[in-house]
């Protein structure tokens, strides 16, 4: 395995995990929020919600860094 394959694997895995963590997060939005009448109450994140949020941020950083490193490094054939 060369560095290109490793970076592509990291990018794909981090993107799939990021999508999963985003979908697992709960939002306080109801059906009315889709039509502009959201009565959301902003609270602090606690417990598993905070852990999911932190994991999403870490996965997003890994995803972006893997793309940038893949762009910076010369392609090896």
Steps between C-alpha positions, in 0.01 A plus 500: 500500500631840411416832661231580241301188587534568871378860460207389286405238758520754783288744299228244425486360854496844662225618264279198574553535875435874482168445322401244763586728791309786339194281452517376860491850645164616627362841420215665681335594174148387434299503179428871544870580478497397137248772424681779682321498835762338715475552872839355583654530842877505495653298781845366573593157371537229761576130512482302179387806302824680586704191418332466160556869429868475593542185291338676203742790529801266524383296200444817297854617578643158404295504179619847398862432593506175304371682192752784540791260551390308192501822299838618630691175460604418146320205345724195490448266207 
